Amino acid sequence: MRQTDRQPDPQFDPLHAFRGRLRATRLVIAAERGARAFWPVSTLLLGGYAALRFGGVAWLAGHVGLWPVVAGFALVAALLIAMGLRRFRWPTTGDAIARLDRGTARNLLTTLTDRPAMPTDPAQAAVWSAHMARAQAAAQGVGVPAPNLQVSRQDRYALRLVAATAAMAGVLFVQGTDPGGLGKIGGARAAGPTFEAWATPPAYTGLPTIYLTEREGDLLSLPTGTEIALRAYGEGFELDHSVGSDGTLRQVAPGLNDARLLLNEDGAITLSRGGAQLAKWDFSVSGDQAPTIRFDGDVTRARAGATEVPFAVADDFQVASARMIVTRDLDAVDRRHGLIPDPVTRPDLTVDLDLPSRDQGSGAEVFTRDLSTHPFAGLPVRMVLEATDGAGQTGRSEARELVLPQRAFYDPLARAIVEQRRDLLWAPEENIRRVGQLLRAVSYQPDELNTPDGVTDALRDTIAAIDIARQGTPTLEQIDTLAQQLWDIALMIEDGRLADAAAEMRRAQQRLSQALQDGASDAEIADLMQDLREATREYMRQMAEALQNDPDAQQRAQEQGDDGMEMSRQDIQDLMDRIQELSESGQREEAQRLLDQLAQMMENMQMTLNGQGQGGEPQQGGEGGTGQGGVQDTLRQQQELADRSFEELQRQFREGPGSEGGSGLEGLAETQEALREMLEGSDDGQSSAEAQERLDQAERNMADARDALERGDGRGALDSQAQAMDALREALRALDNKGNDEDAPPREGDPAAEADQQSASRDPLGRPTQNGQALHSGEDMVPEGGSIGSARDLLDEIRRRSGDRDRTVEERDYLRRLLDRF
């Protein structure tokens, strides 16, 4: 037979191990039965609370009295509780066993309560014991079921959900010390009419509207220009105020009165009826301060000649707009060559600044814009920043005197054409004849210019257009068109057939950068990434063609090796994949940083193709080579890698030991090894013994840094990277000393050498130069002794300090900006 509620046998209790689960299961069953029996009571309580919060109880009490409402509510609640108690039944142990057996396939717990029906022999007893032991072992996995509190069958119209929603809305949206209005029942019945009032600050402040009905008697601090709206329902109201604004209470409909006031000064607003004060509000009005804007560092020349303006802006509420105003500083212009005549009048250059995307529009930002083609580029200017807030107030920064950055041209012919363009924009009527003559002079023998296809024809067309403009008075529109043609010709000479592809690639980079800043969708980012991939692919194809058509470039590529070119392509592809991955994962700032790095890589590739080093000078060695240009580039890449290692180490400290900082450092180990391999295989056999020794030391330090990065040892990696940079700087000094020894004057009596030296010291216009820069005839062309060495020592000291981790973050950032600039 089966027994469910008998007392446990002291000698044998198979359910002893399950007593805790049985008690918990009984509680679960009791909760389910209680929910089904007492849901009407809970619905009544929630509905009553919602009615109380929203004023329904006060409204009903105002008509029938408060105590009748309370008594009626209590009576209904008592009836529902009695009905629930009548339906509720406390669960037994048998109920718990049956509930637990639902989760088993063989009613294991019920089986454990079985007893033999009659005495058995020892063999039958053994079988019975084995049967019970097996059932008890199988029942060990039975767990307490989760309660099922659904009462949808009993509450078919979901009244409990309606009451719960109303109660939650009352908690969230009804505020105040007397939300239901019970404390004003007597007063409301005596006074009869009601009123409401709101205070709405100006929209540009971003402050919310305040419901003044609940703030009666408070002293409120609000910005000037805040609108007070007041409505009174009934007759006989009087309004008195002293807030500096005209406003009266006027009737807009029967029984409806309305007033509008603007807060202009400290004061109070009082609402009365029949001489009795109904409400009073005191206001303290705060004035709106004008915005402030300032330069947050030096204005510098960024990539490709763009102007980089760091600025900081602030306002007590929000900055509506900001702009940069640039005016020519005529007193500071070096008036020689084409700048001798008086300049044509041109309007100031005004550029809107991108405001920081922070709360209240305040913060620091770096504005970058390419102004290389503007007539003011390369000339002394005065720059002022101006900010305007939502109230129309304006703040201005101090004036900065500087030379407006422009793109650097390294080809002598391109540089000469850009100079003539500048002269044409400066004084068109006085200089147009001279510009035409000089352009004819520099293009007199086009076969000897060695320019890309189309340059000669473009120069001829521009000269013809200049001749046509000379026949009358050239307009500014004509001059701007001629200036654009000269600019395009200079780009063709400087960049060759890469100009269009490079421009399209830069446009794709700019569009993607803007989309990252604006928080564009993943789909839009993916489309822009595809455009960038196609533009970069076309740029690389054009670069390959230029490499095939340029014997000098081929020689430089052979010196660098094919592996370096393949690695560069793969690096670019990996970098673009990483940019898209970061943007899709929401790490837009890191994606922007890598996009800037991609742009820098492409610019470096163009400079390498043109045979130009970091400072615009021809490279003496390829990337990773042992010439000065190669060592400088290796040093720059090592400095960037050290910066990234330091950032990863900082992130590891911020996020704690469980972060992925170690894996980030390990990822930089591959980059460190690639840089070490380039330096290891760069021995050209022409370096001095001292220089080669320093380079070998740098290679060993890089290997130590690689090992430290693989171990996740950020501190050790930074120490080894700093030692590698010190060794590279020593190698640069040794190479510089070797170059100075070999830079001897031409042999006396060697006409060819003297002619070459004399030709190299003049620009395409026949003027004397030094280091590619034009000089006055008769000026002292000998630089001060030691100036070059002093500048190099200064740069080395800046590099050393920028890698000093004991300095503050702000100081290191400033030093790095100095290195980027110079």
C-alpha positions as a printed Julia matrix, in Angstrom:
822×3 Matrix{Float64}:
   0.0     0.0     0.0
   1.04    3.71   -0.39
   1.23    6.01    2.6
   1.73    9.76    2.3
   1.0    11.45    5.66
   2.2     8.89    8.26
   4.76    9.85   10.89
   8.35    8.93    9.97
   9.6     5.65   11.37
  12.45    6.38   13.79
  14.19    3.21   12.61
  13.65    3.74    8.84
  12.71    7.04    7.18
  13.49    6.98    3.42
  12.23   10.6     3.08
  14.55   11.97    5.75
  17.03   13.36    3.16
  14.19   15.16    1.33
  12.48   16.9     4.26
  14.0    20.31    3.39
  12.87   20.08   -0.22
   9.42   18.97    0.86
   9.03   22.0     3.16
  10.2    24.37    0.39
   7.79   22.76   -2.06
   4.9    23.23    0.37
   5.76   26.95    0.53
   5.79   27.11   -3.28
   2.35   25.49   -3.44
   1.09   27.86   -0.72
   2.33   30.87   -2.71
   0.56   29.65   -5.85
  -2.7    29.0    -4.01
  -2.43   32.35   -2.22
  -1.94   34.21   -5.52
  -5.06   32.58   -6.97
  -7.11   33.13   -3.82
  -6.1    36.71   -2.95
  -5.48   38.36   -6.38
  -8.74   40.35   -6.07
  -7.47   41.87   -2.79
  -4.1    42.85   -4.3
  -5.86   44.34   -7.33
  -8.1    46.41   -5.06
  -5.12   47.69   -3.05
  -3.12   48.67   -6.18
  -6.14   50.34   -7.76
  -6.87   52.24   -4.55
  -3.26   53.43   -4.34
  -3.38   54.67   -7.95
  -6.64   56.51   -7.25
  -5.04   58.09   -4.2
  -1.94   59.25   -6.14
  -3.93   60.72   -9.03
  -6.44   62.52   -6.83
  -9.41   60.22   -7.44
  -9.88   59.63   -3.72
  -9.75   63.35   -3.02
 -12.28   64.01   -5.79
 -14.65   61.37   -4.48
 -14.15   62.49   -0.86
 -14.93   66.04   -1.91
 -18.38   64.9    -3.03
 -19.39   62.23   -0.48
 -16.93   62.79    2.37
 -13.62   61.2     3.32
 -14.84   58.7     5.94
 -17.55   57.13    3.73
 -14.89   56.53    1.07
 -12.51   54.91    3.6
 -15.28   52.77    5.11
 -16.48   51.56    1.72
 -12.95   50.65    0.67
 -12.3    48.76    3.9
 -15.59   46.82    3.61
 -14.83   45.66    0.06
 -11.31   44.66    1.08
 -12.62   42.63    4.04
 -15.1    40.76    1.82
 -12.38   39.9    -0.7
 -10.04   38.7     2.07
 -12.81   36.46    3.48
 -13.42   34.98    0.05
  -9.72   34.34   -0.37
  -9.42   32.6     3.0
 -12.35   30.4     2.11
 -10.68   29.27   -1.12
  -7.2    28.88    0.32
  -6.02   25.47    1.65
  -2.62   24.94    3.23
  -0.68   22.2     1.32
   0.18   18.87    2.96
   3.3    16.71    2.68
   1.44   14.52    0.25
   0.77   17.56   -1.95
   4.47   18.35   -1.89
   5.43   14.75   -2.81
   2.97   14.76   -5.68
   4.32   18.13   -6.92
   7.93   16.91   -6.77
   7.02   13.68   -8.59
   5.86   15.76  -11.58
   9.52   16.29  -12.36
  10.32   12.54  -12.31
   9.41    9.81  -14.72
   8.68    7.08  -12.14
   7.12    8.9    -9.13
  10.31    8.32   -7.16
   9.33   10.11   -3.93
   6.01    8.27   -3.8
   7.91    5.03   -4.31
  10.05    5.83   -1.25
   6.89    5.91    0.92
   5.88    2.36   -0.09
   5.99   -0.53    2.42
   5.79   -4.29    1.78
   2.17   -5.54    1.99
   3.14   -8.74    3.86
   6.14  -10.29    5.55
   8.75  -11.53    3.12
  11.61  -13.98    3.3
  15.25  -12.76    3.34
  15.58  -12.97   -0.44
  12.48  -10.84   -1.0
  13.69   -8.4     1.66
  17.02   -8.05   -0.15
  15.24   -7.35   -3.43
  13.01   -4.8    -1.7
  16.02   -3.08   -0.1
  17.81   -2.89   -3.47
  14.65   -1.49   -5.03
  14.37    1.24   -2.35
  18.08    2.07   -2.52
  17.87    2.51   -6.3
  14.79    4.74   -5.98
  16.43    6.86   -3.27
  19.58    7.32   -5.4
  17.51    8.31   -8.43
  15.5    10.82   -6.37
  18.61   12.77   -5.31
  18.38   14.9    -8.46
  14.84   16.11   -7.78
  14.78   19.88   -7.17
  12.29   22.34   -5.71
  10.05   23.64   -8.53
   9.71   27.35   -9.27
   6.36   28.85   -8.25
   3.81   29.49  -10.98
   2.02   32.66   -9.89
   0.0    33.21  -13.04
  -3.7    33.8   -12.42
  -4.79   34.5   -15.98
  -7.51   31.85  -15.76
  -9.04   33.54  -12.72
  -8.42   37.14  -13.94
  -9.59   36.88  -17.55
  -9.7    40.66  -18.08
  -6.2    41.3   -16.61
  -7.54   43.7   -14.0
  -4.48   43.12  -11.8
  -2.17   44.32  -14.59
  -4.24   47.46  -15.13
  -4.12   48.25  -11.41
  -0.36   47.59  -11.2
   0.33   49.85  -14.22
  -1.78   52.65  -12.74
   0.0    52.36   -9.38
   3.45   52.49  -11.03
   2.44   55.53  -13.07
   1.31   57.24   -9.87
   4.73   56.62   -8.3
   6.68   57.89  -11.33
   4.64   60.87  -12.49
   2.89   62.28   -9.42
   5.2    64.21   -7.07
   4.76   66.37   -3.99
   4.2    66.01   -0.28
   0.44   65.69   -0.81
   0.14   63.94   -4.18
  -3.46   62.86   -3.77
  -4.68   66.26   -2.6
  -6.28   64.88    0.57
  -4.85   67.72    2.62
  -6.72   70.27    0.46
 -10.14   68.64    0.4
 -11.66   71.1     2.82
  -9.86   74.06    1.28
 -10.87   73.02   -2.21
 -14.51   72.79   -1.27
 -14.32   76.18    0.44
 -12.37   78.07   -2.25
 -13.97   76.42   -5.24
 -11.69   77.61   -8.16
  -8.22   76.12   -8.83
  -5.09   77.4   -10.58
  -1.93   76.1   -12.32
   1.42   77.71  -13.13
   4.57   76.76  -15.1
   8.05   78.24  -15.5
   9.72   77.59  -18.87
  13.42   78.64  -19.15
  14.75   79.76  -22.57
  15.24   76.84  -24.97
  18.99   77.42  -25.39
  19.59   76.77  -21.67
  18.41   73.16  -21.96
  16.66   73.42  -18.57
  13.31   71.65  -18.03
   9.93   73.27  -17.42
   9.0    73.59  -13.72
   5.44   72.97  -12.49
   5.04   75.89  -10.09
   1.75   74.68   -8.6
   3.78   72.2    -6.53
   6.52   74.73   -5.66
   4.33   77.28   -3.91
   6.27   79.22   -1.3
   9.7    78.15   -2.6
  12.49   80.54   -3.63
  13.26   79.58   -7.22
  16.49   80.5    -9.04
  15.85   80.77  -12.79
  17.72   82.29  -15.76
  16.68   85.62  -17.15
  14.09   85.41  -19.91
  12.18   82.54  -18.25
   8.49   82.6   -19.19
   5.88   82.23  -16.42
   2.53   80.84  -17.57
  -0.39   81.02  -15.1
  -3.96   79.75  -15.5
  -6.83   80.26  -13.04
 -10.17   78.49  -13.28
 -13.07   80.56  -11.96
 -13.81   84.22  -11.31
 -12.48   87.03   -9.16
  -8.72   86.38   -9.37
  -6.1    89.1    -8.92
  -2.44   88.96  -10.05
   0.37   91.02   -8.55
   4.05   90.73   -9.53
   7.41   92.53   -9.41
   9.56   90.57  -11.87
  10.27   93.39  -14.35
   7.75   92.34  -17.0
   4.33   93.6   -18.02
   1.62   90.98  -17.64
  -1.99   90.82  -16.52
  -4.49   88.07  -15.86
  -6.98   88.14  -18.71
 -10.03   86.04  -19.41
  -9.63   83.87  -22.51
 -12.86   81.89  -22.05
 -15.69   81.76  -19.55
 -14.17   80.62  -16.27
 -10.62   80.47  -17.74
  -8.01   83.17  -17.02
  -4.47   83.27  -18.43
  -1.3    85.34  -17.85
   2.21   85.34  -19.43
   5.24   87.03  -17.8
   8.98   87.13  -18.47
  11.46   87.1   -15.58
  13.89   89.98  -16.01
  14.8    90.72  -12.39
  14.4    89.34   -8.88
  10.83   89.57   -7.61
   7.65   87.75   -6.62
   4.32   86.76   -8.19
   1.2    86.65   -6.02
  -2.22   85.22   -6.96
  -5.21   86.33   -4.84
  -9.01   86.13   -4.85
 -11.29   88.43   -2.92
  -8.33   89.8    -0.96
  -7.24   86.31    0.18
  -3.8    85.14   -1.04
  -3.96   81.81   -2.84
  -0.32   81.38   -3.9
   2.99   83.24   -3.95
   6.3    82.48   -5.68
   9.62   84.23   -5.07
  12.19   84.29   -7.89
  15.93   84.91   -8.0
  16.96   85.7   -11.57
  20.48   84.77  -12.72
  22.0    86.63  -15.66
  23.33   84.85  -18.77
  27.09   85.27  -19.09
  28.77   85.76  -22.44
  30.7    82.71  -23.74
  34.48   82.48  -23.54
  36.8    81.05  -26.17
  40.58   80.84  -26.26
  43.47   79.16  -28.05
  44.38   75.93  -26.26
  47.86   75.69  -27.72
  49.86   76.76  -30.75
  48.36   76.87  -34.23
  50.34   74.28  -36.18
  50.69   72.84  -39.64
  49.09   69.42  -39.84
  49.22   66.76  -42.52
  49.36   67.96  -46.16
  49.56   71.62  -45.08
  46.29   71.72  -43.16
  45.86   74.27  -40.38
  45.39   72.79  -36.91
  43.82   75.11  -34.31
  43.44   73.83  -30.72
  40.81   75.82  -28.84
  38.69   75.7   -25.7
  35.18   77.13  -25.42
  32.86   77.49  -22.42
  29.5    79.03  -21.51
  27.19   78.91  -18.51
  24.55   77.24  -20.69
  25.4    76.35  -24.27
  27.52   77.75  -27.1
  25.46   78.11  -30.27
  28.29   78.69  -32.76
  31.98   79.47  -33.03
  34.16   80.7   -35.85
  37.72   81.6   -36.75
  38.45   85.01  -38.3
  41.74   85.45  -40.19
  42.99   88.88  -41.33
  46.13   89.62  -43.31
  48.89   91.24  -41.26
  50.26   93.56  -43.96
  52.83   95.15  -41.65
  54.52   91.79  -41.09
  54.75   90.81  -44.79
  58.25   90.62  -46.26
  57.65   92.97  -49.2
  59.93   91.64  -51.9
  59.63   90.1   -55.37
  55.93   89.9   -56.22
  54.86   91.2   -52.8
  56.28   94.71  -53.38
  53.06   96.25  -54.86
  50.11   97.14  -52.66
  47.81   94.12  -52.33
  44.29   93.87  -53.68
  41.58   94.17  -51.04
  40.19   90.81  -49.97
  37.61   90.0   -47.28
  38.69   88.36  -44.06
  38.76   84.59  -44.0
  35.93   83.3   -41.78
  35.65   79.6   -40.98
  33.03   77.98  -38.72
  34.51   75.84  -35.94
  33.18   72.44  -34.96
  31.93   72.66  -31.39
  32.78   69.98  -28.83
  30.12   67.29  -28.46
  29.81   67.66  -24.68
  27.1    68.71  -22.26
  26.44   72.47  -22.36
  28.73   72.85  -25.38
  31.87   73.44  -23.32
  35.24   71.76  -23.65
  38.48   71.59  -25.62
  38.73   70.68  -29.29
  41.24   70.67  -32.15
  39.95   72.14  -35.4
  41.65   71.08  -38.63
  41.0    72.6   -42.04
  43.06   72.64  -45.24
  43.51   76.32  -46.14
  46.47   75.77  -48.48
  44.64   77.15  -51.52
  43.41   80.33  -49.83
  45.11   83.6   -50.9
  46.25   84.14  -47.29
  48.15   80.82  -47.1
  51.84   81.31  -46.4
  51.38   84.96  -45.37
  51.47   86.62  -41.94
  47.96   86.86  -40.51
  46.1    87.75  -37.33
  43.78   85.0   -36.12
  40.89   85.54  -33.69
  38.36   83.03  -32.38
  34.77   84.07  -31.73
  31.95   82.23  -29.93
  28.22   83.06  -29.72
  25.73   81.65  -27.21
  22.0    81.06  -27.53
  21.19   84.56  -26.24
  23.25   86.15  -29.03
  26.11   87.2   -26.76
  29.59   87.03  -28.27
  33.0    86.29  -26.77
  36.36   86.7   -28.54
  39.8    85.3   -27.91
  43.08   87.16  -27.99
  44.58   87.78  -31.44
  47.33   85.41  -32.57
  49.96   86.59  -35.06
  51.28   83.77  -37.21
  51.98   82.61  -40.74
  48.95   80.77  -42.08
  50.12   77.2   -42.8
  50.35   76.03  -46.39
  51.26   72.85  -48.21
  54.97   72.22  -48.66
  56.16   71.69  -52.25
  59.52   69.93  -52.63
  59.88   70.01  -56.41
  61.67   73.26  -57.39
  59.43   73.87  -60.44
  56.26   73.24  -58.45
  57.5    75.56  -55.72
  58.24   78.3   -58.29
  54.75   77.98  -59.81
  53.12   78.2   -56.37
  55.1    81.37  -55.68
  53.86   82.95  -58.9
  50.34   81.96  -57.93
  50.82   83.77  -54.62
  52.05   86.91  -56.43
  49.1    86.81  -58.81
  46.63   86.62  -55.92
  48.48   89.4   -54.06
  48.3    92.14  -56.72
  46.69   90.92  -59.96
  46.94   94.1   -62.03
  50.58   94.85  -61.11
  51.88   91.26  -61.18
  49.98   89.56  -63.99
  52.48   90.62  -66.67
  55.46   89.56  -64.56
  53.84   86.21  -63.73
  53.27   85.46  -67.39
  56.88   86.27  -68.25
  58.3    84.12  -65.49
  56.06   81.19  -66.42
  57.34   81.46  -69.99
  60.89   81.55  -68.71
  60.63   78.42  -66.56
  58.84   76.49  -69.32
  61.04   77.73  -72.19
  62.58   74.31  -72.82
  59.86   71.85  -71.72
  61.81   68.77  -72.8
  64.4    69.46  -70.1
  61.85   69.83  -67.29
  61.18   66.09  -66.88
  57.58   66.71  -65.79
  54.58   64.34  -65.9
  52.43   64.15  -69.0
  50.08   67.07  -69.42
  52.07   69.62  -67.43
  53.52   71.37  -70.5
  50.13   71.69  -72.18
  48.55   72.91  -68.97
  51.26   75.57  -68.57
  50.73   76.77  -72.13
  46.97   77.0   -71.62
  47.44   78.96  -68.39
  49.91   81.36  -70.01
  47.4    81.92  -72.84
  44.65   82.6   -70.31
  46.94   85.11  -68.54
  47.54   86.92  -71.84
  43.78   87.16  -72.41
  43.19   88.52  -68.9
  45.94   91.14  -69.43
  44.03   92.7   -72.32
  41.59   94.26  -69.87
  41.25   94.68  -66.14
  41.24   91.16  -64.66
  38.43   90.47  -62.23
  38.87   88.58  -58.98
  36.92   85.69  -60.48
  39.37   85.47  -63.4
  42.33   85.66  -61.05
  40.91   82.95  -58.78
  40.43   80.72  -61.83
  44.02   81.27  -62.97
  45.25   80.63  -59.42
  43.38   77.31  -59.33
  44.96   76.31  -62.64
  48.44   77.09  -61.32
  47.7    75.13  -58.15
  46.58   72.1   -60.16
  49.75   72.3   -62.27
  51.93   72.43  -59.16
  50.15   69.35  -57.79
  50.65   67.53  -61.08
  54.37   68.27  -60.91
  54.67   67.43  -57.22
  52.54   64.29  -57.15
  52.57   63.23  -60.77
  49.6    61.14  -61.85
  49.02   60.26  -58.22
  47.38   63.63  -57.6
  43.82   62.67  -58.55
  44.01   59.3   -56.81
  45.5    60.88  -53.69
  42.8    63.57  -53.65
  40.04   60.97  -53.96
  41.59   58.9   -51.19
  41.82   61.94  -48.91
  38.18   62.79  -49.63
  37.19   59.22  -48.7
  39.2    59.5   -45.48
  37.58   62.83  -44.63
  34.06   61.49  -45.26
  34.73   58.47  -43.04
  36.27   60.67  -40.33
  33.21   62.95  -40.35
  30.89   59.94  -40.16
  32.77   58.6   -37.14
  32.46   61.97  -35.4
  28.73   62.24  -36.21
  27.94   58.75  -34.88
  26.78   57.33  -38.22
  25.16   53.91  -38.44
  27.13   50.72  -39.04
  25.68   50.43  -42.54
  26.85   53.93  -43.48
  30.28   53.26  -41.97
  30.52   50.04  -44.02
  29.69   51.93  -47.25
  32.26   54.62  -46.52
  34.86   51.97  -45.65
  34.24   50.35  -49.04
  34.75   53.71  -50.76
  38.02   54.14  -48.86
  39.18   50.66  -49.83
  38.51   51.34  -53.51
  40.19   54.76  -53.39
  43.22   53.31  -51.59
  43.43   50.45  -54.09
  43.42   52.94  -56.98
  46.04   55.04  -55.22
  48.29   52.02  -54.78
  47.83   51.12  -58.44
  48.8    54.61  -59.54
  51.79   54.49  -57.21
  52.89   51.2   -58.79
  52.67   52.77  -62.26
  54.66   55.76  -61.09
  57.25   53.36  -59.71
  57.56   51.64  -63.07
  57.99   54.94  -64.94
  60.51   56.44  -62.48
  64.0    54.84  -62.57
  65.0    56.68  -59.39
  61.96   55.35  -57.58
  62.75   51.86  -58.82
  66.25   52.19  -57.4
  64.81   53.26  -54.03
  62.38   50.33  -54.08
  65.24   47.9   -54.81
  67.2    49.33  -51.9
  64.2    48.83  -49.6
  63.39   45.36  -50.93
  60.18   43.8   -52.25
  59.23   42.42  -48.86
  58.88   45.92  -47.48
  56.43   46.88  -50.21
  54.33   43.76  -49.69
  54.33   44.29  -45.95
  53.15   47.88  -46.45
  50.19   46.73  -48.55
  49.26   44.1   -45.98
  49.63   46.62  -43.15
  47.28   49.0   -44.92
  44.7    46.24  -45.49
  44.93   45.09  -41.86
  44.64   48.66  -40.65
  41.45   49.27  -42.66
  39.97   46.01  -41.36
  40.77   47.08  -37.82
  39.19   50.52  -38.4
  35.93   48.93  -39.54
  35.97   46.43  -36.66
  36.45   49.18  -34.06
  33.76   51.42  -35.58
  31.22   48.58  -35.61
  32.0    47.73  -31.97
  31.38   51.33  -30.88
  35.04   52.3   -30.3
  34.81   55.34  -32.57
  37.67   57.32  -30.97
  40.12   54.45  -31.44
  38.9    54.0   -35.03
  39.52   57.71  -35.65
  43.05   57.38  -34.27
  43.81   54.47  -36.62
  42.3    56.4   -39.54
  44.73   59.24  -38.82
  47.53   56.69  -38.71
  46.44   55.33  -42.1
  46.52   58.82  -43.59
  50.02   59.33  -42.19
  51.17   56.02  -43.69
  49.89   56.97  -47.14
  51.58   60.36  -46.93
  54.85   58.72  -45.91
  54.61   56.36  -48.88
  54.15   59.33  -51.21
  57.15   61.09  -49.66
  59.22   57.92  -50.03
  58.24   57.64  -53.7
  59.3    61.25  -54.26
  62.55   60.63  -52.41
  61.74   63.07  -49.6
  62.58   62.69  -45.94
  60.81   63.87  -42.86
  61.77   67.43  -43.16
  61.13   67.77  -46.84
  64.72   66.94  -47.71
  65.63   64.1   -50.08
  66.06   60.82  -48.25
  69.5    59.39  -47.99
  68.21   55.98  -47.05
  64.95   54.12  -47.39
  62.65   53.11  -44.59
  64.64   51.28  -42.06
  67.88   52.13  -43.87
  71.02   53.32  -42.18
  71.02   56.71  -43.89
  69.94   59.66  -41.77
  66.44   59.69  -43.32
  65.99   55.96  -42.63
  67.2    56.17  -39.04
  64.99   59.2   -38.4
  62.0    57.3   -39.74
  62.87   54.26  -37.6
  63.21   56.51  -34.57
  59.83   58.09  -35.29
  58.15   54.68  -35.62
  59.8    53.48  -32.42
  58.54   56.59  -30.59
  54.99   55.95  -31.86
  55.22   52.31  -30.76
  56.43   53.39  -27.31
  53.45   55.77  -27.07
  51.06   52.95  -27.92
  52.75   50.68  -25.35
  52.36   53.35  -22.7
  48.66   53.8   -23.57
  48.06   50.05  -23.3
  49.84   50.0   -19.92
  47.67   52.87  -18.68
  44.53   51.07  -19.82
  45.65   47.93  -17.97
  46.11   49.93  -14.75
  42.7    51.6   -15.15
  40.75   48.42  -15.88
  42.52   46.23  -13.31
  44.31   42.87  -13.45
  41.42   41.12  -15.15
  41.44   43.4   -18.18
  42.79   42.6   -21.64
  45.75   44.94  -21.25
  48.21   42.07  -21.36
  46.81   40.83  -24.65
  47.04   44.35  -26.05
  50.74   44.5   -25.17
  51.28   41.1   -26.75
  49.67   42.4   -29.94
  52.27   45.19  -30.11
  55.06   42.62  -29.95
  54.55   41.79  -33.64
  54.96   45.44  -34.6
  58.1    45.7   -32.47
  59.57   42.6   -34.15
  58.82   43.96  -37.63
  60.59   47.21  -36.76
  63.56   45.27  -35.38
  63.82   43.14  -38.54
  63.84   46.24  -40.75
  66.66   47.7   -38.69
  68.53   44.37  -38.61
  68.51   43.98  -42.4
  69.32   47.59  -43.2
  73.15   47.49  -43.13
  74.3    49.15  -46.36
  77.99   48.79  -45.52
  78.54   52.57  -45.67
  77.9    53.54  -42.06
  80.73   54.4   -39.73
  81.81   51.88  -37.1
  80.34   54.02  -34.33
  77.01   54.41  -36.11
  76.77   50.7   -36.85
  77.56   49.86  -33.22
  74.73   52.12  -32.06
  72.36   50.56  -34.58
  73.26   47.07  -33.37
  72.6    48.2   -29.8
  69.22   49.58  -30.85
  68.38   46.26  -32.52
  69.2    44.37  -29.3
  67.07   46.78  -27.25
  64.18   46.25  -29.68
  64.49   42.48  -29.22
  64.33   42.94  -25.43
  61.25   45.17  -25.86
  59.64   42.5   -28.07
  60.2    39.81  -25.44
  58.78   42.06  -22.7
  55.68   42.8   -24.77
  55.12   39.1   -25.39
  55.23   38.54  -21.61
  52.81   41.41  -21.03
  55.53   43.31  -19.12
  54.67   46.9   -20.06
  57.21   48.55  -17.77
  60.08   46.41  -19.04
  59.04   47.05  -22.65
  59.0    50.82  -22.14
  62.48   50.73  -20.58
  63.89   48.75  -23.51
  62.12   50.98  -26.04
  63.59   54.07  -24.38
  67.07   52.54  -24.61
  66.48   51.7   -28.28
  65.52   55.33  -29.0
  68.63   56.59  -27.19
  70.79   54.27  -29.31
  69.09   55.47  -32.51
  69.73   59.1   -31.55
  73.41   58.31  -30.97
  73.49   56.64  -34.39
  72.01   59.78  -35.94
  74.75   61.88  -34.38
  77.4    59.51  -35.72
  75.88   59.6   -39.21
  75.69   63.38  -39.07
  79.37   63.62  -38.14
  80.27   61.27  -41.0
  78.18   63.34  -43.42
  79.87   66.57  -42.33
  83.3    65.0   -42.94
  82.31   63.88  -46.42
  80.61   67.18  -47.32
  83.77   68.81  -48.6
  83.85   71.71  -51.07
  84.51   70.94  -54.77
  88.07   70.57  -55.93
  89.67   73.72  -57.2
  89.98   73.77  -60.93
  87.08   71.37  -61.48
  84.7    73.4   -63.7
  81.99   70.73  -63.74
  81.84   70.48  -59.97
  81.8    74.26  -59.56
  79.02   74.58  -62.16
  76.95   71.91  -60.44
  77.35   73.64  -57.1
  76.42   77.02  -58.54
  73.37   75.57  -60.33
  72.2    73.76  -57.2
  72.33   76.99  -55.21
  69.69   78.75  -57.34
  65.97   78.16  -57.73
  64.17   77.82  -61.14
  63.79   81.62  -61.22
  67.55   82.12  -61.01
  67.59   83.46  -57.45
  70.2    82.31  -54.88
  68.95   79.72  -52.37
  70.04   78.03  -49.17
  68.5    74.67  -48.3
  65.85   75.27  -50.93
  64.84   78.71  -49.55
  65.25   81.93  -51.54
  67.62   84.61  -50.22
  68.26   88.24  -50.96
  71.23   88.87  -53.18
  74.11   90.14  -51.15
  72.75   88.75  -47.84
  74.97   86.8   -45.52
  74.34   83.19  -46.58
  76.53   81.57  -43.92
  74.46   80.19  -41.01
  75.5    80.75  -37.46
  77.97   78.16  -36.28
  76.44   75.22  -34.52
  72.83   76.15  -35.26
  72.06   72.83  -36.9
  73.65   70.86  -34.1
  71.87   72.96  -31.47
  68.51   72.34  -33.13
  69.19   68.62  -33.23
  70.2    68.61  -29.58
  67.01   70.45  -28.71
  64.9    67.89  -30.58
  66.73   65.05  -28.82
  66.03   66.64  -25.46
  62.33   67.03  -26.34
  62.18   63.37  -27.38
  63.85   62.3   -24.15
  61.46   64.28  -22.0
  58.39   63.07  -23.93
  59.35   59.49  -22.99
  59.85   60.31  -19.28
  56.95   58.61  -17.46
  57.55   60.65  -14.32
  56.26   63.76  -16.06
  52.58   64.64  -16.14
  50.32   63.51  -18.99
  49.69   67.14  -20.03
  53.43   67.87  -20.28
  54.1    64.73  -22.33
  51.23   65.56  -24.69
  52.65   69.06  -25.18
  56.12   67.69  -25.93
  54.67   65.23  -28.46
  52.86   68.04  -30.23
  56.19   69.84  -30.5
  57.74   66.74  -32.07
  54.84   66.41  -34.53
  55.27   70.02  -35.53
  59.04   69.93  -36.09
